[in-house]
Amino acid sequence: MLEFLPHMRLMDFPLHSSLAAALAPDGDWAALDRLDAPEAALPAGQGVAFVTNHDLELEQYGGFALPADGLSLAHAYTVCRLQSRPLVWMEHRDEPVLQAALRLRAAATAAGGWRTLHAGRQLLVWRSLDERALLVFNAAQAPRHLEPGWLGAGAWRDLCSGDALPGSAVVAPRQPGLFLRD
């Protein structure tokens, strides 16, 4: 399979499977933070990260393979993961989480990437290297409070709501938190 990579990008089904496993009730988001192993995903820059595609939308292939309540988390992860080129299904293109994730991707790319602040079973937190973008994946069934150390100094803006992020910020259950510094 890898002989095609110099000539084209491939749909990253191993990444999609890893994302589906992380979104399962007993999933592990820390495993998604370790996806640099060759068997876990395609080599950096060669894969196309996706939540759904033309095959997965068809009922004969099992339909949408990720849990519906994980759609926002899945989109934020596939768009903000800098090692892959994201593919967004046309029907999802106007979702606020996608628009916010694209802004965070651009900020993290300009900063030189992400640094992991926390990687746990149901919570993954990335901050851009210049500390201007913050991404929180809360896969738990309960809201999560953001640790003061994750926020650091300075004001943050929630890209989905446009609101300023208070010091005792909470990320809703099964949702991403997408924040930029003002």
VOFI-662277 format. One record per residue: x, y, z of N, C-alpha, C, CB in turn; residue in three letters. Coordinates in steps of 0.001 Angstrom, whole numbers, padded with zeros to 6 digits, always signed. Glycine has a CB too. Example, Ala and Ser with C-alpha at 12.3 -4.5 7.8 and 13.67 -1.06 7.14 Angstrom:
2
+013190-005690+007800+012300-004500+007800+013200-003300+007800+011308-004473+009046Ala
+012850-002250+007080+013670-001060+007140+012900+000030+007870+014084-000598+005725Ser
// end
This chain:
182
+000815-001193+000000+000000+000000+000000+000859+001259+000000-000928-000003+001195Met
+001924+001298+000755+002707+002515+000907+003444+002927-000365+003691+002339+002016Leu
+003515+002056-001370+004170+002447-002622+003393+003537-003360+004335+001231-003527Glu
+002117+003732-003022+001305+004769-003655+001559+006148-003056-000163+004422-003533Phe
+002079+006219-001845+002168+007481-001128+002938+008588-001835+002785+007241+000171Leu
+004008+008302-002585+004669+009408-003280+003776+010074-004343+005942+008904-003933Pro
+002716+009397-004753+001898+009881-005851+000516+010364-005443+001756+008816-006854His
+000062+009955-004276-001293+010344-003851-001437+010217-002347-002358+009484-004556Met
-002460+010865-001839-002822+010698-000431-003886+009616-000331-003330+012041+000190Arg
-003923+008935+000811-004885+007864+001026-005806+008209+002190-004165+006533+001288Leu
-007033+007725+002117-007962+007876+003231-007364+007113+004410-009412+007347+002865Met
-007271+007759+005549-006619+007169+006710-007627+006361+007538-005966+008266+007576Asp
-007952+005168+007047-008879+004289+007757-008332+003840+009118-009190+003071+006903Phe
-007013+003605+009268-006523+003281+010617-006798+004415+011618-005016+002985+010569Pro
-006645+005656+011184-006954+006793+012053-008447+006821+012382-006526+008121+011386Leu
-009288+006575+011384-010738+006553+011594-011111+005468+012611-011479+006312+010251His
-010503+004302+012507-010757+003216+013465-010307+003605+014871-010038+001930+013023Ser
-009166+004267+014963-008675+004721+016269-009619+005756+016870-007259+005310+016139Ser
-010146+006635+016042-011097+007641+016513-012393+006976+016977-011392+008672+015402Leu
-012881+005997+016222-014087+005266+016617-013862+004567+017965-014480+004229+015527Ala
-012687+003979+018165-012383+003310+019436-012348+004316+020586-011036+002563+019344Ala
-011785+005498+020346-011724+006521+021395-013112+007032+021765-010849+007688+020945Ala
-014028+007047+020807-015381+007539+021054-016305+006490+021667-015976+008037+019771Leu
-015851+005262+021751-016645+004193+022381-016771+004475+023880-015990+002785+022136Ala
-017777+003900+024543-017959+004153+025979-016720+003875+026830-019090+003320+026489Pro
-015926+002892+026463-014698+002595+027210-013461+003075+026458-014592+001091+027483Asp
-013634+004088+025612-012551+004585+024766-011423+005239+025536-013092+005554+023784Gly
-010315+005458+024832-009116+006039+025438-008584+007141+024536-008028+004954+025681Asp
-008830+008397+024915-008356+009525+024126-006857+009707+024217-009041+010782+024565Trp
-006231+009188+025247-004775+009260+025332-004145+008494+024167-004277+008696+026688Ala
-004803+007423+023721-004291+006657+022581-004265+007512+021316-005146+005399+022350Ala
-005224+008409+021162-005229+009292+019988-004056+010255+020009-006537+010075+019916Leu
-003583+010577+021180-002444+011486+021289-001136+010794+020910-002346+012042+022708Asp
-001148+009468+020841+000063+008694+020524+000008+008102+019121+000257+007573+021546Arg
-000666+008748+018209-000864+008164+016886+000287+008400+015913-002112+008704+016296Leu
+001487+008462+016389+002634+008600+015494+003229+007251+015115+003696+009465+016140Asp
+002752+006192+015746+003257+004850+015426+002797+004460+014022+002766+003800+016479Ala
+003657+003864+013195+003298+003545+011818+002048+002677+011686+004442+002858+011158Pro
+001804+001788+012646+000637+000924+012521-000654+001640+012917+000820-000318+013374Glu
-000551+002804+013563-001737+003501+014054-002359+004405+013000-001388+004316+015276Ala
-001575+004938+012108-002067+005874+011098-001055+005931+009965-002310+007294+011705Ala
-001440+006552+008879-000514+006727+007766+000585+007707+008163-001257+007223+006502Leu
+001730+007680+007480+002810+008606+007822+002341+010064+007745+004010+008389+006887Pro
+002932+010893+008597+002560+012313+008660+002567+012937+007271+003517+013084+009589Ala
+001511+013674+006973+001395+014374+005702+000854+013540+004562+002704+014898+005320Gly
+000677+012250+004739+000248+011387+003645-001206+010943+003738+001121+010186+003594Gln
-001796+011061+004903-003159+010581+005083-004196+011686+004987-003285+009895+006404Gly
-005407+011277+004699-006559+012166+004701-007426+011745+005886-007359+012105+003329Val
-007513+012616+006892-008324+012343+008073-009776+012671+007752-007825+013160+009305Ala
-010687+011802+008177-012099+012016+007862-012975+011474+008979-012468+011352+006522Phe
-014169+012043+009069-015184+011552+009994-016110+010612+009242-015982+012725+010635Val
-016464+010998+008032-017270+010139+007171-016840+010384+005728-018806+010411+007362Thr
-017200+009461+004861-016904+009614+003441-018026+008972+002628-015525+008978+003084Asn
-017871+008909+001328-018943+008410+000468-019281+006932+000741-018549+008585-000992His
-018313+006139+001151-018599+004735+001464-019320+004585+002798-017308+003928+001485Asp
-018838+005285+003808-019426+005143+005141-020849+005679+005225-018567+005850+006153Leu
-021211+006576+004323-022568+007105+004315-023578+006085+003783-022625+008374+003479Glu
-023108+005098+003041-024004+004104+002455-024361+003029+003478-023360+003465+001214Leu
-025615+002706+003560-026086+001717+004527-025432+000347+004316-027601+001584+004437Glu
-025129+000000+003071-024533-001308+002798-023149-001459+003427-024440-001532+001299Gln
-022499-000331+003777-021196-000386+004430-021307-000126+005926-020250+000619+003797Tyr
-022510-000200+006451-022689-000025+007890-023078+001373+008297-021449-000397+008593Gly
-023242+002275+007351-023626+003639+007687-022516+004363+008416-024881+003641+008528Gly
-022857+005421+009089-021902+006236+009826-021305+005411+010953-022573+007517+010378Phe
-019999+005242+010964-019347+004302+011870-018997+004893+013237-018106+003783+011228Ala
-019174+006190+013423-018859+006810+014701-020150+007149+015433-017995+008074+014504Leu
-020146+007157+016765-021370+007493+017495-021812+008922+017201-021160+007309+019001Pro
-023114+009112+017008-023650+010422+016639-023323+011483+017677-025151+010338+016449Ala
-023282+011120+018956-022991+012128+019970-021498+012494+020007-023439+011628+021341Asp
-020697+011859+019182-019277+012184+019097-018907+012954+017845-018472+010934+019158Gly
-019900+013382+017081-019634+014051+015802-018776+015305+015973-020949+014419+015123Leu
-019107+016148+016940-018331+017381+017144-016896+017061+017564-019006+018273+018208Ser
-016731+016099+018463-015386+015691+018875-014591+015156+017692-015460+014631+019979Leu
-015228+014321+016889-014556+013722+015737-014135+014785+014731-015468+012696+015064Ala
-015017+015732+014452-014664+016797+013510-013524+017665+014039-015883+017667+013219His
-013589+018035+015309-012514+018856+015874-011183+018122+015811-012834+019241+017326Ala
-011202+016826+016120-009954+016061+016101-009392+015939+014681-010181+014666+016696Tyr
-010221+015559+013728-009698+015346+012371-009241+016641+011726-010753+014689+011498Thr
-009899+017747+012024-009486+019032+011446-008222+019555+012118-010615+020066+011574Val
-008120+019426+013428-006995+020012+014161-005755+019131+014212-007419+020325+015552Cys
-005871+017888+013834-004703+017001+013792-003830+017416+012611-005132+015490+013674Arg
-002681+017993+012886-001853+018601+011839-001119+017589+010973-000857+019523+012461Leu
-001015+016329+011407-000289+015325+010638-001075+014823+009435+000070+014166+011525Gln
-002342+015188+009338-003195+014722+008242-003856+015909+007555-004266+013735+008759Ser
-004276+015674+006347-005095+016656+005645-006559+016302+005921-004782+016676+004089Arg
-007344+017254+006454-008734+016911+006788-009657+016892+005575-009272+017887+007803Pro
-010629+016002+005620-011692+015940+004620-013003+016107+005376-011658+014582+003794Leu
-013805+017072+004945-015089+017334+005595-016197+017011+004604-015190+018818+006090Val
-017129+016187+005030-018275+015825+004220-019128+017071+004008-019098+014684+004887Trp
-019603+017294+002787-020308+018504+002391-021441+018890+003348-020859+018329+001008Met
-022177+017918+003833-023328+018207+004695-022925+018779+006048-024141+016953+004905Glu
-021668+018653+006440-021215+019127+007743-020452+020443+007669-020350+018086+008386His
-020222+020966+006497-019297+022092+006314-019663+023362+007060-019198+022407+004882Arg
-020935+023582+007366-021348+024817+008026-021474+024698+009541-022651+025267+007463Asp
-021099+023574+010109-021213+023400+011551-020243+024337+012274-020941+021931+011944Glu
-020702+025000+013343-019840+025941+014077-018542+025314+014582-020598+026513+015246Pro
-018591+024052+015009-017372+023403+015497-016342+023302+014376-017689+022000+016061Val
-016779+023000+013162-015838+022910+012042-015204+024257+011738-016540+022378+010798Leu
-016010+025296+011729-015475+026632+011465-014446+027018+012536-016621+027675+011418Gln
-014761+026734+013790-013835+027028+014882-012575+026165+014783-014524+026807+016238Ala
-012741+024885+014454-011591+023983+014333-010647+024430+013215-012067+022546+014073Ala
-011193+024931+012126-010341+025431+011042-009505+026627+011507-011201+025828+009826Leu
-010101+027494+012314-009346+028631+012853-008248+028151+013792-010284+029605+013590Arg
-008549+027138+014617-007522+026610+015518-006417+025901+014746-008147+025649+016531Leu
-006783+025178+013700-005777+024508+012872-004802+025535+012291-006455+023702+011734Arg
-005343+026625+011762-004496+027680+011190-003587+028287+012261-005367+028782+010545Ala
-004126+028526+013448-003327+029100+014536-002224+028144+014970-004219+029445+015733Ala
-002552+026860+015120-001549+025875+015543-000486+025672+014467-002221+024535+015874Ala
-000897+025695+013211+000070+025572+012114+001045+026743+012131-000655+025501+010750Thr
+000521+027955+012285+001373+029145+012333+002314+029106+013547+000504+030418+012376Ala
+001869+028483+014642+002667+028400+015863+003703+027284+015816+001765+028197+017051Ala
+003616+026407+014835+004551+025283+014738+004032+023992+015323+005818+025632+015409Gly
+002760+023955+015722+002162+022710+016181+001488+022811+017532+003193+021657+016235Gly
+001143+021636+018063+000462+021490+019346+001397+020889+020369-000791+020626+019203Trp
+001138+021201+021630+001791+020542+022765+000681+019919+023596+002669+021555+023625Arg
+000840+018691+023998-000157+018012+024820-000009+018457+026266-000018+016474+024704Thr
-001097+018973+026834-001111+019365+028241-001679+018260+029126-001921+020643+028423Leu
-002595+017472+028559-003201+016378+029307-003684+015327+028309-004380+016888+030208His
-003432+014070+028607-003928+012967+027783-004449+011885+028715-002808+012406+026833Ala
-005760+011751+028766-006388+010750+029622-007432+009970+028841-007024+011409+030854Gly
-008089+009057+029516-009075+008205+028843-010200+009006+028192-009665+007220+029831Arg
-010721+010013+028887-011857+010751+028360-011564+012230+028139-013020+010606+029285Gln
-010324+012622+028307-009975+014031+028169-008600+014177+027534-010011+014733+029533Leu
-008550+014983+026487-007303+015286+025797-007238+016793+025632-007207+014549+024411Leu
-006108+017409+026026-005969+018862+025965-004691+019206+025210-005955+019486+027393Val
-004845+019992+024161-003706+020486+023379-003679+022002+023453-003786+020009+021896Trp
-002464+022572+023498-002290+024025+023386-001213+024278+022339-001903+024678+024776Arg
-001419+025289+021513-000439+025583+020467+000884+025995+021102-000957+026698+019521Ser
+001965+025809+020367+003294+026090+020900+003477+027552+021274+004344+025691+019899Leu
+002759+028455+020626+002842+029870+020997+001832+030245+022086+002618+030742+019767Asp
+001071+029257+022592+000113+029390+023685-001075+030294+023358+000812+029914+024897Glu
-001414+030428+022067-002552+031256+021662-003797+030445+021337-002176+032087+020469Arg
-003673+029139+021142-004820+028290+020802-004896+027147+021816-004703+027733+019334Ala
-006118+026830+022257-006342+025767+023224-007470+024883+022712-006675+026344+024635Leu
-007251+023579+022739-008234+022621+022247-008433+021551+023315-007781+021987+020889Leu
-009687+021383+023742-010032+020420+024783-011035+019433+024205-010609+021131+026050Val
-010707+018143+024241-011617+017089+023797-012197+016443+025048-010884+016026+022882Phe
-013458+016721+025361-014103+016113+026525-015033+015011+026043-014885+017177+027362Asn
-014587+013765+026134-015387+012625+025701-016187+012028+026853-014494+011562+025086Ala
-016124+012633+028028-016844+012121+029199-018331+012437+029097-016263+012717+030497Ala
-019116+011760+029905-020557+012003+029971-020885+013146+030922-021289+010737+030409Gln
-019880+013807+031463-020078+014906+032405-019224+016104+031993-019730+014460+033848Ala
-019633+017299+032393-018807+018483+032103-017447+018370+032779-019522+019772+032565Pro
-016464+019032+032219-015110+019041+032780-014658+020476+033015-014117+018308+031842Arg
-014102+020726+034191-013515+022032+034500-012112+022080+033911-013483+022293+036044His
-011749+023217+033355-010408+023386+032825-009465+023755+033959-010381+024461+031716Leu
-008307+023129+033967-007297+023402+034988-006673+024775+034729-006203+022291+034999Glu
-006406+025541+035785-005772+026853+035598-004451+026766+034832-005530+027506+036949Pro
-003681+025704+035041-002408+025549+034331-002579+025397+032822-001664+024354+034871Gly
-003714+024851+032403-003968+024720+030971-004225+026084+030351-005159+023786+030715Trp
-004848+026964+031129-005207+028281+030607-004033+029245+030624-006352+028861+031402Leu
-003175+029154+031649-002074+030091+031762-002601+031503+031981-001191+030036+030515Gly
-001781+032492+031658-002171+033894+031845-002802+034438+030563-000944+034756+032253Ala
-003720+035358+030729-004341+035999+029576-005756+035515+029331-003513+035763+028351Gly
-006502+036300+028573-007914+036016+028298-008060+035098+027090-008690+037322+028062Ala
-009085+034262+027120-009396+033343+026037-010797+033637+025525-009274+031871+026503Trp
-011025+033337+024269-012349+033477+023665-012794+032116+023159-012339+034526+022509Arg
-014040+031757+023463-014644+030514+022986-015027+030730+021521-015902+030100+023860Asp
-014437+029980+020616-014681+030199+019189-016073+029781+018735-013662+029456+018386Leu
-016732+028911+019477-018084+028501+019082-019135+029498+019544-018404+027122+019644Cys
-018976+030037+020739-019981+030973+021257-019560+032424+021086-020247+030693+022723Ser
-018266+032678+020966-017769+034048+020891-017581+034677+022258-018708+034891+020077Gly
-017935+033953+023331-017849+034487+024692-016416+034441+025204-018771+033704+025636Asp
-016137+035353+026139-014861+035308+026843-014892+034094+027771-014594+036641+027645Ala
-013778+033446+027919-013687+032252+028750-013383+032668+030182-012602+031277+028214Leu
-014299+032359+031134-014032+032718+032528-012945+031820+033120-015320+032617+033367Pro
-012375+032253+034224-011300+031499+034875-011726+030123+035341-010776+032267+036043Gly
-013025+029922+035597-013520+028608+036027-014297+027955+034886-014419+028739+037294Ser
-013695+027939+033712-014375+027460+032512-014663+025969+032587-013542+027763+031280Ala
-015768+025591+031943-016222+024208+031888-016456+023840+030431-017516+023999+032737Val
-016043+022637+030042-016328+022124+028702-017461+021115+028834-015050+021472+028040Val
-018481+021279+028014-019672+020419+028052-019307+018968+027782-020715+020894+027029Ala
-020150+018032+028258-019887+016613+028002-019944+016282+026520-020882+015749+028757Pro
-019063+015349+026114-018996+014852+024731-018861+015992+023722-020243+014022+024408Arg
-018079+017013+024072-017880+018169+023208-016419+018585+023202-018763+019337+023657Gln
-016017+019278+022143-014690+019908+022174-014819+021327+022708-014038+019913+020758Pro
-013758+021797+023318-013640+023212+023668-012604+023804+022732-013241+023420+025186Gly
-012958+024855+022007-012065+025445+021018-011878+026917+021377-012631+025279+019559Leu
-010658+027271+021796-010421+028594+022359-009202+029257+021730-010242+028499+023867Phe
-009282+030577+021548-008156+031393+021091-007938+032514+022091-008409+031965+019658Leu
-006676+032917+022239-006384+034076+023089-006756+035350+022345-004884+034103+023506Arg
-007306+036274+023122-007630+037606+022550-006372+038401+022332-008591+038393+023470Asp
// end
